[in-house]
Amino acid sequence: VSIVGSGSGAITAWYLSRIAIARVTVPFPNKPNPEIFTRAPRRNFIDGPVLDKLKELNLPPSGQCTDAEFIRRVFIDTLGILPTAQEARAFLADKRPDKRDRLIESLFKRPEFVDYWTYLWSDLLLVSSKKLKKPAMWAYYDWIRAQVASNTPWDKFAHQIVTATGSTLDNGAANFFVLHDDPKKVAETTSLAFLGMSIQCAQCHNHPMEKWTNDDYYGMASLFARVRRKEAPGEGNEIVFNARGGDIVQPRTGKAQAPRPLDGAAIDAHSTTNRREPFAQWLTTPDNKWFTRAIVNRIWTNFMGVGLVESVDDMRITNPASNDALLEAMSGYLTRNQYNLRALMRTILQSETYQRSSVPLPGNMGDRRFYSRYYPRRLMGEVLLDALSQVTDVPTEFRLDLRNANRGLGEAYPLGWRALQLPDV
């Protein structure tokens, strides 16, 4: 191992499907006073593991951001909009010591909160008018929006998606299986969305950077081999149901592959029961660390700009978190709080880590991964467009038919809609 700089990295030893990891940590060439870390404020359990890592790396933390920085930051990260001038002035004039906590709570109650997180989850679940008829697209989007508005626990959200049946207009979640009519594609998207990992490399051979084998891949695909669809009256209306038979053949052996979740117990291939139900139970059990860590990392990345595991869809053994103690702590917290995403968001937003200034100190200017400061970043394209429309008071016109949008043709959404309110990402 050759050292080329400061930080922390993973060394991987791999042979066949066996993998071992070693971590190498090289402190930055600073000599901060240890009392900097001892005296640093800690608002909740998030701040301890962050400060421990900063101390290990000799990275002094930046101070707290100003109220002006905080209100802009928390509006953008939580709602995807800028605060109005009136909202900003009122917040800055507020002298109550708990005004930041009050602001955070108020944001959870706003319709823009539902818009923002519905848009993100619609993107994750591939809501698209290119592959779905308009009524089906709206049914899918409205279903996701209803879950966000009611703060449906993430485990129940995922369970309902992967076990969805019935009319795609009555049960919008069933459109997940219209978008993915190949069991292999369902397995790949499910793994990416809810486990944060890509398994498609294992379709042809054992995964070169993960422990998943060719048999693991086809075992996952077999879980969805009996999902069927049939047309029903109404535009975009299809019925998703479970067939009593049907298997995936493993090309390498020429035989049907037994259905089995990754790292889970195999399911009786001869049983006629719904295979997706035991899969959903395996997926959402608190013992499945991949499921919890994946959503924790997505939420953290939204607020902090840099994931504990980078990128968010690369949760593999050979890509460990930059602060595993923090990821484990947040995962345990989410599990204990029954997968209440707003509870996790609140904890992150209230932490000293989130509320740090983005202004670097001489001793932490080289940090890009360990949260010694808040990292400046680009706005999402949708957020930037909506911000421009807001500050210029010139709304953007959006059209459903993108092929004719540049000619002013096609069905238009109501003037004044923001990009983050669109159902088709």
FIGU-172174 format. One record per residue (C-alpha): residue number from 1; x, y, z. Coordinates in nm, 3 decimals. Layout:
{k = NUM	x = X	y = Y	z = Z} $
...
//
This chain:
{k = 1	x = 0.000	y = 0.000	z = 0.000} $
{k = 2	x = 0.135	y = 0.339	z = -0.099} $
{k = 3	x = 0.016	y = 0.653	z = 0.077} $
{k = 4	x = -0.050	y = 0.948	z = -0.155} $
{k = 5	x = -0.243	y = 1.183	z = 0.074} $
{k = 6	x = -0.449	y = 1.233	z = 0.387} $
{k = 7	x = -0.787	y = 1.076	z = 0.452} $
{k = 8	x = -0.929	y = 0.727	z = 0.480} $
{k = 9	x = -0.949	y = 0.453	z = 0.220} $
{k = 10	x = -1.037	y = 0.088	z = 0.177} $
{k = 11	x = -0.802	y = -0.189	z = 0.065} $
{k = 12	x = -0.979	y = -0.485	z = -0.091} $
{k = 13	x = -0.864	y = -0.844	z = -0.116} $
{k = 14	x = -1.080	y = -1.048	z = -0.352} $
{k = 15	x = -1.069	y = -1.410	z = -0.463} $
{k = 16	x = -1.359	y = -1.580	z = -0.642} $
{k = 17	x = -1.661	y = -1.472	z = -0.429} $
{k = 18	x = -1.457	y = -1.413	z = -0.112} $
{k = 19	x = -1.385	y = -1.055	z = -0.013} $
{k = 20	x = -1.192	y = -0.899	z = 0.274} $
{k = 21	x = -1.156	y = -0.529	z = 0.354} $
{k = 22	x = -0.891	y = -0.333	z = 0.541} $
{k = 23	x = -0.919	y = 0.037	z = 0.624} $
{k = 24	x = -0.623	y = 0.272	z = 0.604} $
{k = 25	x = -0.647	y = 0.610	z = 0.777} $
{k = 26	x = -0.389	y = 0.886	z = 0.728} $
{k = 27	x = -0.443	y = 1.194	z = 0.949} $
{k = 28	x = -0.412	y = 1.541	z = 0.796} $
{k = 29	x = -0.085	y = 1.722	z = 0.880} $
{k = 30	x = -0.254	y = 1.950	z = 1.134} $
{k = 31	x = -0.187	y = 1.977	z = 1.504} $
{k = 32	x = -0.520	y = 2.094	z = 1.648} $
{k = 33	x = -0.564	y = 2.135	z = 2.022} $
{k = 34	x = -0.750	y = 1.823	z = 2.148} $
{k = 35	x = -0.980	y = 2.054	z = 2.343} $
{k = 36	x = -1.127	y = 2.173	z = 2.013} $
{k = 37	x = -1.304	y = 1.840	z = 1.980} $
{k = 38	x = -1.384	y = 1.807	z = 2.350} $
{k = 39	x = -1.549	y = 2.148	z = 2.368} $
{k = 40	x = -1.724	y = 2.129	z = 2.030} $
{k = 41	x = -2.104	y = 2.142	z = 2.078} $
{k = 42	x = -2.300	y = 1.820	z = 2.038} $
{k = 43	x = -2.670	y = 1.856	z = 1.971} $
{k = 44	x = -2.758	y = 1.487	z = 1.926} $
{k = 45	x = -2.610	y = 1.144	z = 1.857} $
{k = 46	x = -2.499	y = 1.243	z = 1.506} $
{k = 47	x = -2.236	y = 1.488	z = 1.624} $
{k = 48	x = -2.036	y = 1.244	z = 1.840} $
{k = 49	x = -1.926	y = 1.001	z = 1.564} $
{k = 50	x = -1.853	y = 1.295	z = 1.331} $
{k = 51	x = -1.630	y = 1.466	z = 1.587} $
{k = 52	x = -1.458	y = 1.137	z = 1.670} $
{k = 53	x = -1.369	y = 1.093	z = 1.303} $
{k = 54	x = -1.252	y = 1.455	z = 1.274} $
{k = 55	x = -1.029	y = 1.410	z = 1.579} $
{k = 56	x = -0.885	y = 1.092	z = 1.430} $
{k = 57	x = -0.801	y = 1.282	z = 1.111} $
{k = 58	x = -0.682	y = 1.607	z = 1.276} $
{k = 59	x = -0.960	y = 1.805	z = 1.109} $
{k = 60	x = -1.091	y = 2.099	z = 1.317} $
{k = 61	x = -1.465	y = 2.165	z = 1.266} $
{k = 62	x = -1.589	y = 2.496	z = 1.131} $
{k = 63	x = -1.823	y = 2.701	z = 1.348} $
{k = 64	x = -2.200	y = 2.729	z = 1.323} $
{k = 65	x = -2.352	y = 2.891	z = 1.017} $
{k = 66	x = -2.536	y = 3.223	z = 1.042} $
{k = 67	x = -2.915	y = 3.243	z = 1.061} $
{k = 68	x = -2.921	y = 3.380	z = 0.705} $
{k = 69	x = -2.723	y = 3.081	z = 0.579} $
{k = 70	x = -2.937	y = 2.838	z = 0.776} $
{k = 71	x = -3.276	y = 2.951	z = 0.650} $
{k = 72	x = -3.167	y = 2.942	z = 0.286} $
{k = 73	x = -2.996	y = 2.605	z = 0.331} $
{k = 74	x = -3.282	y = 2.434	z = 0.513} $
{k = 75	x = -3.544	y = 2.565	z = 0.270} $
{k = 76	x = -3.352	y = 2.436	z = -0.032} $
{k = 77	x = -3.259	y = 2.100	z = 0.124} $
{k = 78	x = -3.605	y = 2.028	z = 0.269} $
{k = 79	x = -3.850	y = 2.200	z = 0.034} $
{k = 80	x = -3.651	y = 2.268	z = -0.281} $
{k = 81	x = -3.744	y = 2.638	z = -0.276} $
{k = 82	x = -3.597	y = 2.966	z = -0.155} $
{k = 83	x = -3.751	y = 3.143	z = 0.144} $
{k = 84	x = -3.937	y = 3.459	z = 0.052} $
{k = 85	x = -3.792	y = 3.792	z = 0.159} $
{k = 86	x = -4.067	y = 3.821	z = 0.420} $
{k = 87	x = -3.993	y = 3.476	z = 0.561} $
{k = 88	x = -3.621	y = 3.550	z = 0.576} $
{k = 89	x = -3.668	y = 3.885	z = 0.751} $
{k = 90	x = -3.908	y = 3.737	z = 1.005} $
{k = 91	x = -3.667	y = 3.457	z = 1.088} $
{k = 92	x = -3.369	y = 3.689	z = 1.124} $
{k = 93	x = -3.569	y = 3.920	z = 1.353} $
{k = 94	x = -3.683	y = 3.630	z = 1.575} $
{k = 95	x = -3.488	y = 3.633	z = 1.902} $
{k = 96	x = -3.616	y = 3.303	z = 2.046} $
{k = 97	x = -3.332	y = 3.057	z = 2.114} $
{k = 98	x = -3.526	y = 2.765	z = 1.963} $
{k = 99	x = -3.619	y = 2.942	z = 1.640} $
{k = 100	x = -3.422	y = 2.698	z = 1.423} $
{k = 101	x = -3.609	y = 2.403	z = 1.571} $
{k = 102	x = -3.937	y = 2.588	z = 1.520} $
{k = 103	x = -3.848	y = 2.655	z = 1.157} $
{k = 104	x = -3.761	y = 2.290	z = 1.096} $
{k = 105	x = -4.097	y = 2.176	z = 1.235} $
{k = 106	x = -4.285	y = 2.428	z = 1.024} $
{k = 107	x = -4.121	y = 2.300	z = 0.705} $
{k = 108	x = -4.252	y = 1.947	z = 0.761} $
{k = 109	x = -4.608	y = 2.083	z = 0.753} $
{k = 110	x = -4.578	y = 2.266	z = 0.422} $
{k = 111	x = -4.714	y = 2.136	z = 0.090} $
{k = 112	x = -4.375	y = 2.206	z = -0.072} $
{k = 113	x = -4.228	y = 1.939	z = 0.155} $
{k = 114	x = -4.464	y = 1.685	z = 0.000} $
{k = 115	x = -4.386	y = 1.815	z = -0.350} $
{k = 116	x = -4.010	y = 1.784	z = -0.299} $
{k = 117	x = -3.996	y = 1.437	z = -0.150} $
{k = 118	x = -4.263	y = 1.302	z = -0.386} $
{k = 119	x = -4.048	y = 1.422	z = -0.674} $
{k = 120	x = -3.738	y = 1.251	z = -0.533} $
{k = 121	x = -3.914	y = 0.920	z = -0.473} $
{k = 122	x = -4.085	y = 0.940	z = -0.814} $
{k = 123	x = -3.740	y = 0.975	z = -0.967} $
{k = 124	x = -3.614	y = 0.678	z = -0.765} $
{k = 125	x = -3.911	y = 0.464	z = -0.875} $
{k = 126	x = -3.892	y = 0.576	z = -1.238} $
{k = 127	x = -4.235	y = 0.737	z = -1.280} $
{k = 128	x = -4.250	y = 0.814	z = -1.652} $
{k = 129	x = -4.507	y = 0.916	z = -1.910} $
{k = 130	x = -4.289	y = 0.758	z = -2.178} $
{k = 131	x = -4.367	y = 0.411	z = -2.044} $
{k = 132	x = -4.702	y = 0.466	z = -1.873} $
{k = 133	x = -5.029	y = 0.599	z = -2.007} $
{k = 134	x = -5.128	y = 0.930	z = -1.855} $
{k = 135	x = -5.393	y = 0.792	z = -1.610} $
{k = 136	x = -5.151	y = 0.522	z = -1.492} $
{k = 137	x = -4.869	y = 0.774	z = -1.449} $
{k = 138	x = -5.093	y = 0.994	z = -1.235} $
{k = 139	x = -5.210	y = 0.696	z = -1.031} $
{k = 140	x = -4.849	y = 0.598	z = -0.959} $
{k = 141	x = -4.748	y = 0.954	z = -0.874} $
{k = 142	x = -5.056	y = 1.012	z = -0.657} $
{k = 143	x = -4.988	y = 0.691	z = -0.467} $
{k = 144	x = -4.632	y = 0.801	z = -0.390} $
{k = 145	x = -4.756	y = 1.147	z = -0.293} $
{k = 146	x = -5.012	y = 1.001	z = -0.053} $
{k = 147	x = -4.737	y = 0.800	z = 0.121} $
{k = 148	x = -4.519	y = 1.110	z = 0.161} $
{k = 149	x = -4.809	y = 1.321	z = 0.288} $
{k = 150	x = -4.904	y = 1.060	z = 0.550} $
{k = 151	x = -4.540	y = 0.992	z = 0.644} $
{k = 152	x = -4.578	y = 0.621	z = 0.570} $
{k = 153	x = -4.288	y = 0.434	z = 0.734} $
{k = 154	x = -4.025	y = 0.343	z = 0.476} $
{k = 155	x = -4.051	y = -0.030	z = 0.543} $
{k = 156	x = -4.426	y = -0.024	z = 0.476} $
{k = 157	x = -4.370	y = 0.194	z = 0.169} $
{k = 158	x = -4.125	y = -0.059	z = 0.023} $
{k = 159	x = -4.341	y = -0.357	z = 0.124} $
{k = 160	x = -4.642	y = -0.215	z = -0.059} $
{k = 161	x = -4.437	y = -0.149	z = -0.374} $
{k = 162	x = -4.281	y = -0.494	z = -0.409} $
{k = 163	x = -4.605	y = -0.682	z = -0.329} $
{k = 164	x = -4.842	y = -0.458	z = -0.527} $
{k = 165	x = -5.130	y = -0.628	z = -0.712} $
{k = 166	x = -5.459	y = -0.527	z = -0.870} $
{k = 167	x = -5.559	y = -0.246	z = -1.103} $
{k = 168	x = -5.285	y = 0.000	z = -1.192} $
{k = 169	x = -5.541	y = 0.280	z = -1.169} $
{k = 170	x = -5.683	y = 0.177	z = -0.832} $
{k = 171	x = -5.347	y = 0.079	z = -0.679} $
{k = 172	x = -5.087	y = 0.311	z = -0.828} $
{k = 173	x = -4.801	y = 0.108	z = -0.677} $
{k = 174	x = -4.882	y = -0.175	z = -0.918} $
{k = 175	x = -4.738	y = 0.036	z = -1.200} $
{k = 176	x = -4.394	y = -0.059	z = -1.069} $
{k = 177	x = -4.450	y = -0.394	z = -1.242} $
{k = 178	x = -4.574	y = -0.231	z = -1.563} $
{k = 179	x = -4.249	y = -0.036	z = -1.587} $
{k = 180	x = -4.057	y = -0.360	z = -1.530} $
{k = 181	x = -4.210	y = -0.650	z = -1.722} $
{k = 182	x = -3.892	y = -0.861	z = -1.702} $
{k = 183	x = -3.822	y = -1.039	z = -1.369} $
{k = 184	x = -3.453	y = -0.961	z = -1.405} $
{k = 185	x = -3.522	y = -0.590	z = -1.444} $
{k = 186	x = -3.753	y = -0.597	z = -1.142} $
{k = 187	x = -3.479	y = -0.757	z = -0.935} $
{k = 188	x = -3.223	y = -0.502	z = -1.052} $
{k = 189	x = -3.442	y = -0.197	z = -0.988} $
{k = 190	x = -3.563	y = -0.328	z = -0.652} $
{k = 191	x = -3.204	y = -0.386	z = -0.542} $
{k = 192	x = -3.099	y = -0.040	z = -0.660} $
{k = 193	x = -3.396	y = 0.148	z = -0.511} $
{k = 194	x = -3.428	y = -0.026	z = -0.176} $
{k = 195	x = -3.084	y = -0.178	z = -0.112} $
{k = 196	x = -2.870	y = 0.085	z = -0.281} $
{k = 197	x = -2.677	y = -0.178	z = -0.472} $
{k = 198	x = -2.632	y = -0.272	z = -0.834} $
{k = 199	x = -2.646	y = -0.646	z = -0.903} $
{k = 200	x = -2.669	y = -0.654	z = -1.284} $
{k = 201	x = -2.298	y = -0.740	z = -1.317} $
{k = 202	x = -2.383	y = -1.079	z = -1.167} $
{k = 203	x = -2.621	y = -1.159	z = -1.454} $
{k = 204	x = -2.338	y = -1.302	z = -1.665} $
{k = 205	x = -2.076	y = -1.390	z = -1.402} $
{k = 206	x = -1.997	y = -1.354	z = -1.035} $
{k = 207	x = -1.987	y = -0.986	z = -0.941} $
{k = 208	x = -1.626	y = -0.860	z = -0.980} $
{k = 209	x = -1.650	y = -0.611	z = -0.690} $
{k = 210	x = -1.906	y = -0.772	z = -0.464} $
{k = 211	x = -1.982	y = -1.108	z = -0.313} $
{k = 212	x = -2.297	y = -1.170	z = -0.521} $
{k = 213	x = -2.275	y = -1.468	z = -0.754} $
{k = 214	x = -2.448	y = -1.559	z = -1.077} $
{k = 215	x = -2.679	y = -1.787	z = -0.876} $
{k = 216	x = -2.761	y = -1.500	z = -0.637} $
{k = 217	x = -2.871	y = -1.287	z = -0.932} $
{k = 218	x = -3.105	y = -1.547	z = -1.079} $
{k = 219	x = -3.232	y = -1.636	z = -0.733} $
{k = 220	x = -3.345	y = -1.275	z = -0.695} $
{k = 221	x = -3.500	y = -1.269	z = -1.042} $
{k = 222	x = -3.691	y = -1.589	z = -0.966} $
{k = 223	x = -3.875	y = -1.409	z = -0.688} $
{k = 224	x = -4.060	y = -1.209	z = -0.953} $
{k = 225	x = -4.096	y = -1.479	z = -1.220} $
{k = 226	x = -4.467	y = -1.530	z = -1.149} $
{k = 227	x = -4.579	y = -1.168	z = -1.166} $
{k = 228	x = -4.824	y = -1.131	z = -1.453} $
{k = 229	x = -5.027	y = -0.852	z = -1.614} $
{k = 230	x = -5.347	y = -0.842	z = -1.815} $
{k = 231	x = -5.531	y = -0.555	z = -1.978} $
{k = 232	x = -5.848	y = -0.415	z = -1.823} $
{k = 233	x = -6.105	y = -0.158	z = -1.935} $
{k = 234	x = -5.981	y = 0.200	z = -1.916} $
{k = 235	x = -5.681	y = 0.382	z = -2.058} $
{k = 236	x = -5.360	y = 0.264	z = -1.892} $
{k = 237	x = -5.547	y = 0.012	z = -1.679} $
{k = 238	x = -5.380	y = -0.323	z = -1.627} $
{k = 239	x = -5.427	y = -0.589	z = -1.362} $
{k = 240	x = -5.112	y = -0.711	z = -1.187} $
{k = 241	x = -5.149	y = -1.056	z = -1.034} $
{k = 242	x = -4.951	y = -1.358	z = -0.918} $
{k = 243	x = -4.950	y = -1.669	z = -1.138} $
{k = 244	x = -4.933	y = -2.013	z = -0.980} $
{k = 245	x = -4.642	y = -2.125	z = -1.196} $
{k = 246	x = -4.338	y = -1.994	z = -1.378} $
{k = 247	x = -3.964	y = -2.001	z = -1.314} $
{k = 248	x = -3.640	y = -1.838	z = -1.428} $
{k = 249	x = -3.388	y = -2.067	z = -1.595} $
{k = 250	x = -3.027	y = -2.020	z = -1.492} $
{k = 251	x = -2.844	y = -2.007	z = -1.830} $
{k = 252	x = -2.526	y = -2.153	z = -1.685} $
{k = 253	x = -2.699	y = -2.472	z = -1.567} $
{k = 254	x = -3.006	y = -2.481	z = -1.790} $
{k = 255	x = -3.220	y = -2.546	z = -1.483} $
{k = 256	x = -3.475	y = -2.340	z = -1.292} $
{k = 257	x = -3.307	y = -2.130	z = -1.025} $
{k = 258	x = -3.456	y = -2.157	z = -0.677} $
{k = 259	x = -3.600	y = -1.821	z = -0.563} $
{k = 260	x = -3.388	y = -1.665	z = -0.289} $
{k = 261	x = -3.329	y = -1.310	z = -0.164} $
{k = 262	x = -2.970	y = -1.190	z = -0.139} $
{k = 263	x = -2.828	y = -1.330	z = 0.185} $
{k = 264	x = -3.175	y = -1.471	z = 0.259} $
{k = 265	x = -3.324	y = -1.815	z = 0.292} $
{k = 266	x = -3.437	y = -1.996	z = -0.023} $
{k = 267	x = -3.809	y = -2.024	z = -0.092} $
{k = 268	x = -3.968	y = -2.355	z = -0.193} $
{k = 269	x = -3.967	y = -2.344	z = -0.572} $
{k = 270	x = -4.264	y = -2.586	z = -0.589} $
{k = 271	x = -4.489	y = -2.380	z = -0.364} $
{k = 272	x = -4.773	y = -2.192	z = -0.535} $
{k = 273	x = -4.782	y = -1.915	z = -0.274} $
{k = 274	x = -4.688	y = -1.557	z = -0.359} $
{k = 275	x = -4.306	y = -1.544	z = -0.362} $
{k = 276	x = -4.303	y = -1.168	z = -0.323} $
{k = 277	x = -4.447	y = -1.178	z = 0.028} $
{k = 278	x = -4.154	y = -1.361	z = 0.195} $
{k = 279	x = -3.920	y = -1.146	z = -0.013} $
{k = 280	x = -4.085	y = -0.828	z = 0.119} $
{k = 281	x = -4.054	y = -0.959	z = 0.474} $
{k = 282	x = -3.684	y = -1.029	z = 0.420} $
{k = 283	x = -3.632	y = -0.692	z = 0.251} $
{k = 284	x = -3.783	y = -0.483	z = 0.530} $
{k = 285	x = -3.676	y = -0.675	z = 0.839} $
{k = 286	x = -3.459	y = -0.471	z = 1.079} $
{k = 287	x = -3.197	y = -0.746	z = 1.045} $
{k = 288	x = -3.148	y = -0.651	z = 0.679} $
{k = 289	x = -2.879	y = -0.386	z = 0.723} $
{k = 290	x = -2.866	y = -0.312	z = 0.351} $
{k = 291	x = -3.226	y = -0.189	z = 0.346} $
{k = 292	x = -3.186	y = 0.049	z = 0.639} $
{k = 293	x = -2.840	y = 0.174	z = 0.546} $
{k = 294	x = -2.953	y = 0.248	z = 0.189} $
{k = 295	x = -3.235	y = 0.485	z = 0.286} $
{k = 296	x = -3.029	y = 0.645	z = 0.564} $
{k = 297	x = -2.753	y = 0.716	z = 0.313} $
{k = 298	x = -3.001	y = 0.866	z = 0.063} $
{k = 299	x = -3.152	y = 1.097	z = 0.324} $
{k = 300	x = -2.808	y = 1.199	z = 0.455} $
{k = 301	x = -2.682	y = 1.270	z = 0.103} $
{k = 302	x = -2.981	y = 1.493	z = 0.030} $
{k = 303	x = -2.899	y = 1.715	z = 0.328} $
{k = 304	x = -2.520	y = 1.695	z = 0.335} $
{k = 305	x = -2.440	y = 1.682	z = -0.036} $
{k = 306	x = -2.187	y = 1.399	z = 0.008} $
{k = 307	x = -2.297	y = 1.049	z = 0.104} $
{k = 308	x = -2.146	y = 0.843	z = 0.381} $
{k = 309	x = -2.132	y = 0.584	z = 0.104} $
{k = 310	x = -2.057	y = 0.755	z = -0.224} $
{k = 311	x = -2.242	y = 0.716	z = -0.450} $
{k = 312	x = -2.583	y = 0.634	z = -0.303} $
{k = 313	x = -2.639	y = 0.347	z = -0.548} $
{k = 314	x = -2.305	y = 0.183	z = -0.471} $
{k = 315	x = -2.365	y = 0.018	z = -0.132} $
{k = 316	x = -2.124	y = -0.270	z = -0.168} $
{k = 317	x = -1.883	y = -0.434	z = 0.075} $
{k = 318	x = -1.586	y = -0.303	z = -0.121} $
{k = 319	x = -1.713	y = 0.056	z = -0.090} $
{k = 320	x = -1.740	y = 0.112	z = 0.286} $
{k = 321	x = -1.881	y = 0.425	z = 0.448} $
{k = 322	x = -1.653	y = 0.716	z = 0.530} $
{k = 323	x = -1.789	y = 0.701	z = 0.886} $
{k = 324	x = -1.933	y = 0.360	z = 0.955} $
{k = 325	x = -2.006	y = 0.439	z = 1.320} $
{k = 326	x = -2.231	y = 0.727	z = 1.212} $
{k = 327	x = -2.409	y = 0.518	z = 0.948} $
{k = 328	x = -2.473	y = 0.244	z = 1.204} $
{k = 329	x = -2.597	y = 0.494	z = 1.461} $
{k = 330	x = -2.846	y = 0.652	z = 1.221} $
{k = 331	x = -2.959	y = 0.310	z = 1.096} $
{k = 332	x = -3.026	y = 0.198	z = 1.452} $
{k = 333	x = -3.214	y = 0.520	z = 1.522} $
{k = 334	x = -3.435	y = 0.477	z = 1.214} $
{k = 335	x = -3.511	y = 0.116	z = 1.307} $
{k = 336	x = -3.602	y = 0.208	z = 1.665} $
{k = 337	x = -3.832	y = 0.480	z = 1.529} $
{k = 338	x = -4.018	y = 0.236	z = 1.302} $
{k = 339	x = -3.865	y = 0.378	z = 0.983} $
{k = 340	x = -4.009	y = 0.726	z = 1.039} $
{k = 341	x = -3.817	y = 0.928	z = 0.780} $
{k = 342	x = -3.923	y = 1.263	z = 0.920} $
{k = 343	x = -3.778	y = 1.169	z = 1.259} $
{k = 344	x = -3.444	y = 1.100	z = 1.092} $
{k = 345	x = -3.464	y = 1.422	z = 0.890} $
{k = 346	x = -3.538	y = 1.624	z = 1.203} $
{k = 347	x = -3.236	y = 1.476	z = 1.382} $
{k = 348	x = -3.005	y = 1.554	z = 1.091} $
{k = 349	x = -3.133	y = 1.910	z = 1.052} $
{k = 350	x = -3.096	y = 1.981	z = 1.424} $
{k = 351	x = -2.742	y = 1.847	z = 1.443} $
{k = 352	x = -2.441	y = 2.072	z = 1.477} $
{k = 353	x = -2.295	y = 1.882	z = 1.183} $
{k = 354	x = -2.567	y = 2.001	z = 0.946} $
{k = 355	x = -2.562	y = 2.353	z = 1.088} $
{k = 356	x = -2.187	y = 2.408	z = 1.038} $
{k = 357	x = -2.064	y = 2.696	z = 0.830} $
{k = 358	x = -1.948	y = 2.629	z = 0.476} $
{k = 359	x = -1.654	y = 2.862	z = 0.530} $
{k = 360	x = -1.341	y = 2.645	z = 0.556} $
{k = 361	x = -1.073	y = 2.681	z = 0.820} $
{k = 362	x = -0.706	y = 2.656	z = 0.722} $
{k = 363	x = -0.701	y = 2.312	z = 0.886} $
{k = 364	x = -1.007	y = 2.163	z = 0.710} $
{k = 365	x = -0.984	y = 2.316	z = 0.362} $
{k = 366	x = -0.878	y = 1.982	z = 0.215} $
{k = 367	x = -1.171	y = 1.789	z = 0.361} $
{k = 368	x = -1.432	y = 1.668	z = 0.112} $
{k = 369	x = -1.577	y = 1.364	z = 0.290} $
{k = 370	x = -1.576	y = 1.389	z = 0.669} $
{k = 371	x = -1.812	y = 1.684	z = 0.737} $
{k = 372	x = -1.577	y = 1.923	z = 0.912} $
{k = 373	x = -1.784	y = 2.190	z = 0.735} $
{k = 374	x = -2.090	y = 2.217	z = 0.515} $
{k = 375	x = -1.993	y = 2.164	z = 0.152} $
{k = 376	x = -2.117	y = 2.414	z = -0.109} $
{k = 377	x = -2.282	y = 2.240	z = -0.404} $
{k = 378	x = -2.483	y = 2.298	z = -0.716} $
{k = 379	x = -2.859	y = 2.326	z = -0.693} $
{k = 380	x = -3.068	y = 2.054	z = -0.853} $
{k = 381	x = -3.175	y = 2.162	z = -1.200} $
{k = 382	x = -3.541	y = 2.168	z = -1.096} $
{k = 383	x = -3.465	y = 2.375	z = -0.786} $
{k = 384	x = -3.257	y = 2.622	z = -0.987} $
{k = 385	x = -3.529	y = 2.666	z = -1.248} $
{k = 386	x = -3.797	y = 2.715	z = -0.982} $
{k = 387	x = -3.575	y = 2.966	z = -0.799} $
{k = 388	x = -3.529	y = 3.169	z = -1.118} $
{k = 389	x = -3.905	y = 3.166	z = -1.175} $
{k = 390	x = -3.960	y = 3.274	z = -0.814} $
{k = 391	x = -3.719	y = 3.567	z = -0.799} $
{k = 392	x = -3.811	y = 3.700	z = -1.144} $
{k = 393	x = -4.184	y = 3.635	z = -1.092} $
{k = 394	x = -4.195	y = 3.477	z = -1.436} $
{k = 395	x = -4.341	y = 3.125	z = -1.416} $
{k = 396	x = -4.213	y = 2.852	z = -1.643} $
{k = 397	x = -4.461	y = 2.678	z = -1.872} $
{k = 398	x = -4.442	y = 2.298	z = -1.865} $
{k = 399	x = -4.601	y = 2.067	z = -2.119} $
{k = 400	x = -4.678	y = 1.699	z = -2.091} $
{k = 401	x = -4.588	y = 1.621	z = -2.453} $
{k = 402	x = -4.216	y = 1.696	z = -2.462} $
{k = 403	x = -4.196	y = 1.633	z = -2.836} $
{k = 404	x = -4.417	y = 1.936	z = -2.906} $
{k = 405	x = -4.325	y = 2.150	z = -2.604} $
{k = 406	x = -4.071	y = 2.361	z = -2.791} $
{k = 407	x = -4.340	y = 2.452	z = -3.046} $
{k = 408	x = -4.589	y = 2.555	z = -2.781} $
{k = 409	x = -4.805	y = 2.250	z = -2.859} $
{k = 410	x = -4.923	y = 1.964	z = -2.647} $
{k = 411	x = -5.109	y = 1.959	z = -2.318} $
{k = 412	x = -4.983	y = 2.218	z = -2.070} $
{k = 413	x = -4.971	y = 2.195	z = -1.694} $
{k = 414	x = -5.134	y = 2.488	z = -1.508} $
{k = 415	x = -4.926	y = 2.803	z = -1.538} $
{k = 416	x = -4.748	y = 2.865	z = -1.210} $
{k = 417	x = -4.664	y = 2.503	z = -1.141} $
{k = 418	x = -4.309	y = 2.451	z = -1.027} $
{k = 419	x = -4.079	y = 2.187	z = -1.175} $
{k = 420	x = -4.091	y = 2.001	z = -0.844} $
{k = 421	x = -4.468	y = 1.961	z = -0.877} $
{k = 422	x = -4.447	y = 1.769	z = -1.203} $
{k = 423	x = -4.545	y = 1.402	z = -1.190} $
{k = 424	x = -4.313	y = 1.293	z = -1.470} $
{k = 425	x = -3.955	y = 1.359	z = -1.366} $
//
